[in-house]
Amino acid sequence: MAETEPQGAAGAPVTPQVRILTHFVRDLSFENVAAIEGHRLEGQPNISVTVNLDGKHLEADHYQVLMKLSCKAVAGTTTRFLTELEYCGVFSIQNAPESHIHPIMFIECPRQILPFARRVIADVTRDGGYPPVMLDNVDFAVLYRQKLDQLRQQQPAPESKPN
């Protein structure tokens, strides 16, 4: 059965609408490893950032998207700091075909909450005594395609039946 696009009163396709209903810090940690261990701060640290997403359907047209950000600053062999943030958004997705819900959840929704998560990371690193970490923009469409490719590669190949 073919999926049909939602139609408006005049028969024209209806544009999907995505709205943030709420967003919040679910969990935040900052470890100032260098200060705890008494290391002198020398040299420019290398900062690595990882981004992971999770999402679920809540009810009706409400969906929850969880963005997990991890930042680690290392200078030489010394870890300066570690920070982990779980930033959550609850969204209303309306007028979207079922096949579009998943990409909207993992591309558009995180794009909308990234500026808020970016500010939390910048504030906590600055308040921890370091220059604020300003996260670059994230291309969630690329991450989405990479995750889909990764999942496809993990699926076992269909077994051929002997003749």
Phi, psi and chi 1 to 4 in degrees:
 res  aa     phi    psi   chi1   chi2   chi3   chi4
   1 MET       -  127.6 -177.9  168.1  135.5      -
   2 ALA   -78.9  140.1      -      -      -      -
   3 GLU   -83.0  135.6 -172.8  172.9   -2.0      -
   4 THR  -104.4  150.3   60.3      -      -      -
   5 GLU   -75.9  144.0  -62.2  -74.3  -33.9      -
   6 PRO   -60.4  139.4  -20.0   28.7      -      -
   7 GLN  -113.1  141.9  -58.6  -71.2  -47.3      -
   8 GLY   -84.4 -174.7      -      -      -      -
   9 ALA   -61.5  -36.2      -      -      -      -
  10 ALA   -89.5    7.7      -      -      -      -
  11 GLY    85.0   -0.8      -      -      -      -
  12 ALA   -80.5  147.9      -      -      -      -
  13 PRO   -60.1  141.7  -17.0   25.6      -      -
  14 VAL   -91.6  135.6  177.2      -      -      -
  15 THR   -76.6  130.9  -56.3      -      -      -
  16 PRO   -60.4  144.6  -21.8   31.6      -      -
  17 GLN  -121.1  131.1  -65.0 -179.7   -2.3      -
  18 VAL  -121.6  123.5  179.7      -      -      -
  19 ARG  -128.6  139.0  -69.4 -174.7  -51.4  126.9
  20 ILE   -79.2  122.8  -62.9  177.2      -      -
  21 LEU   -89.5  -38.8  -59.0  176.1      -      -
  22 THR  -161.2  157.3 -172.2      -      -      -
  23 HIS  -149.2  148.9   56.2   94.5      -      -
  24 PHE  -164.3  160.4   53.3   93.2      -      -
  25 VAL   -80.9  118.5  172.7      -      -      -
  26 ARG   -87.2  -37.0 -171.1  168.0   98.5  172.2
  27 ASP  -155.7  142.3 -169.8   29.0      -      -
  28 LEU  -146.4  132.6  173.6   63.8      -      -
  29 SER  -137.9  146.0   69.7      -      -      -
  30 PHE  -139.2  121.7  178.4   80.2      -      -
  31 GLU  -115.2  116.5  -65.1  178.3   47.6      -
  32 ASN   -90.1   74.0 -164.9  -19.5      -      -
  33 VAL   -57.7  -44.7  178.8      -      -      -
  34 ALA   -60.8  -42.5      -      -      -      -
  35 ALA   -69.4  -41.3      -      -      -      -
  36 ILE   -61.4  -41.4  -67.6  167.9      -      -
  37 GLU   -89.8   -0.6  -64.8  177.9   -2.9      -
  38 GLY    73.1   26.9      -      -      -      -
  39 HIS   -78.9  144.7  -66.4  -71.4      -      -
  40 ARG   -76.6  142.0  -71.2 -178.9   36.6 -163.4
  41 LEU   -92.5   99.6  -58.1  179.6      -      -
  42 GLU  -124.4  143.8  -64.4  177.6    1.4      -
  43 GLY    80.3  161.2      -      -      -      -
  44 GLN   -84.0  124.8 -175.6   72.7   17.6      -
  45 PRO   -76.9  153.6   28.2  -33.0      -      -
  46 ASN   -91.0  129.9  -69.7  -39.6      -      -
  47 ILE  -112.2  123.4  -61.9  175.6      -      -
  48 SER  -109.6  141.3   60.8      -      -      -
  49 VAL  -128.1  134.4  177.4      -      -      -
  50 THR  -121.0  145.6   58.1      -      -      -
  51 VAL  -127.0  128.6  178.9      -      -      -
  52 ASN  -130.5  147.3  -71.7  -57.8      -      -
  53 LEU  -125.6  148.8  -60.4  171.0      -      -
  54 ASP  -142.5  150.1 -166.7   13.2      -      -
  55 GLY  -153.4  158.0      -      -      -      -
  56 LYS  -155.6  156.8   65.5 -178.8  178.2 -179.7
  57 HIS   -83.1  131.3  178.9 -118.1      -      -
  58 LEU   -96.8  -60.6  -63.4  175.6      -      -
  59 GLU  -165.8  153.0   62.7 -177.3   16.3      -
  60 ALA    40.1 -113.1      -      -      -      -
  61 ASP  -106.0   22.8   63.7   -7.3      -      -
  62 HIS  -103.2  133.9  -65.9  175.4      -      -
  63 TYR  -134.4  146.7  -61.1   84.6      -      -
  64 GLN  -113.0  133.7  177.6  178.1  -66.1      -
  65 VAL  -123.7  128.5  174.2      -      -      -
  66 LEU  -112.9  123.1  177.5   64.1      -      -
  67 MET  -105.4  124.0 -179.7 -175.7  -54.6      -
  68 LYS  -109.8  118.5  -61.8  176.8 -175.1  179.5
  69 LEU  -114.8  133.3  -62.9  168.1      -      -
  70 SER  -125.6  130.6  -61.7      -      -      -
  71 CYS  -124.1  135.0  -62.3      -      -      -
  72 LYS  -133.3  126.9 -177.6  176.6 -177.1  178.6
  73 ALA  -109.8  123.7      -      -      -      -
  74 VAL  -129.2  132.1  178.1      -      -      -
  75 ALA  -120.1  114.5      -      -      -      -
  76 GLY    65.4 -118.1      -      -      -      -
  77 THR  -108.2    6.4   59.3      -      -      -
  78 THR  -100.8  124.9  -56.2      -      -      -
  79 THR   -79.5  125.1  -61.3      -      -      -
  80 ARG   -83.3  -54.7  -64.2 -100.6 -177.0   99.9
  81 PHE  -153.2  160.4   65.6   81.8      -      -
  82 LEU  -130.2  135.5  -58.5  165.7      -      -
  83 THR  -137.8  140.3 -174.2      -      -      -
  84 GLU  -131.8  133.7  -66.4  179.9  -17.4      -
  85 LEU  -131.1  131.7  170.2   65.3      -      -
  86 GLU  -111.8  111.7  -69.7 -174.4    2.4      -
  87 TYR  -114.1  128.9 -158.3   87.6      -      -
  88 CYS  -118.3  143.3 -165.0      -      -      -
  89 GLY  -131.6  142.1      -      -      -      -
  90 VAL  -112.7  128.0  177.0      -      -      -
  91 PHE  -124.6  152.6  -62.1   85.3      -      -
  92 SER  -105.9  123.4  170.0      -      -      -
  93 ILE  -117.6  114.5  -57.3  173.9      -      -
  94 GLN  -122.7  153.5  -61.6  176.9  -27.2      -
  95 ASN    61.7   29.0  -57.5  -33.9      -      -
  96 ALA  -112.7  135.6      -      -      -      -
  97 PRO   -61.2  150.9  -12.5   20.7      -      -
  98 GLU   -53.1  -37.2 -170.9   64.8   33.8      -
  99 SER   -68.9  -14.8   63.5      -      -      -
 100 HIS   -96.2  -12.6  -66.3 -178.5      -      -
 101 ILE   -61.0  -49.1  -63.3  -66.2      -      -
 102 HIS   -59.6  -50.7 -163.8  -96.6      -      -
 103 PRO   -62.8  -35.6   -8.9   11.2      -      -
 104 ILE   -62.8  -43.9  -70.5  171.4      -      -
 105 MET   -61.6  -36.8  -78.3  179.1   60.2      -
 106 PHE  -104.8    0.5  -69.3   97.3      -      -
 107 ILE  -120.4  -60.8  -61.9  171.3      -      -
 108 GLU   -73.5  -44.1 -180.0   58.2   23.6      -
 109 CYS   -62.0  -49.3  -66.4      -      -      -
 110 PRO   -64.4  -31.1    4.2   -7.5      -      -
 111 ARG   -60.9  -35.4 -172.9 -169.6   65.0   75.6
 112 GLN   -75.1  -30.3  -70.6 -172.7   17.2      -
 113 ILE   -95.8  -10.7   60.7  174.1      -      -
 114 LEU   -55.7  -42.7  179.8   62.7      -      -
 115 PRO   -58.8  -34.3  -24.2   33.6      -      -
 116 PHE   -71.8  -42.6  -56.6  104.5      -      -
 117 ALA   -65.8  -39.2      -      -      -      -
 118 ARG   -58.0  -42.8  176.7 -174.4  -72.4  131.2
 119 ARG   -66.7  -40.1  178.3  160.7  179.8 -153.7
 120 VAL   -60.8  -45.8  171.6      -      -      -
 121 ILE   -62.4  -43.6  -66.2  -70.0      -      -
 122 ALA   -63.2  -43.9      -      -      -      -
 123 ASP   -65.5  -44.7  -71.8  -10.2      -      -
 124 VAL   -69.4  -36.0   76.1      -      -      -
 125 THR   -71.8  -38.1   53.4      -      -      -
 126 ARG   -65.2  -45.4 -177.2 -160.2   63.1 -129.1
 127 ASP   -67.2  -20.0  -66.8  -11.4      -      -
 128 GLY   -83.8    0.5      -      -      -      -
 129 GLY    99.2   13.1      -      -      -      -
 130 TYR  -119.0  163.5  -63.0   94.5      -      -
 131 PRO   -60.1  144.2  -22.0   32.2      -      -
 132 PRO   -62.3  136.0   16.4  -22.8      -      -
 133 VAL   -81.4  117.6  171.3      -      -      -
 134 MET  -102.8  104.1  -59.8  -56.7  -65.7      -
 135 LEU   -65.5  139.1  -61.9  175.7      -      -
 136 ASP   -71.0  164.5  -70.5  -26.0      -      -
 137 ASN   -62.8  149.4  -77.2  -33.3      -      -
 138 VAL  -114.1  130.5  176.6      -      -      -
 139 ASP   -88.2   92.3 -170.8  -20.5      -      -
 140 PHE   -68.3  -24.3  -68.8  104.6      -      -
 141 ALA   -65.4  -42.2      -      -      -      -
 142 VAL   -64.6  -44.6  168.3      -      -      -
 143 LEU   -60.3  -40.4  -70.5  178.3      -      -
 144 TYR   -62.6  -47.3 -176.2   75.1      -      -
 145 ARG   -63.7  -40.0  -74.7 -169.5  -67.2  -87.9
 146 GLN   -62.5  -41.4  -72.1  173.0  -12.8      -
 147 LYS   -65.9  -41.1 -173.3   66.8  172.4  179.6
 148 LEU   -63.3  -43.5  -74.3 -180.0      -      -
 149 ASP   -61.6  -41.8  -70.0  -16.5      -      -
 150 GLN   -63.0  -42.1 -175.7 -178.1   49.2      -
 151 LEU   -66.8  -37.9  -69.4  172.7      -      -
 152 ARG   -64.1  -39.1  -75.6 -173.4 -164.7  117.2
 153 GLN   -69.3  -27.0  -69.1  173.9   -0.2      -
 154 GLN   -79.5  -19.9  -69.4  174.8   -5.0      -
 155 GLN   -71.3  135.9  -69.2  179.2  -12.2      -
 156 PRO   -67.0  145.6   20.7  -26.7      -      -
 157 ALA   -69.2  143.5      -      -      -      -
 158 PRO   -61.5  136.7   14.2  -19.1      -      -
 159 GLU   -76.4  139.2  -65.7 -179.2   24.2      -
 160 SER   -88.1  142.3   59.4      -      -      -
 161 LYS   -90.9  135.7  -63.9 -179.9 -177.6  179.0
 162 PRO   -67.1  148.1   16.2  -19.9      -      -
 163 ASN   -83.1      -  -68.7  -25.5      -      -
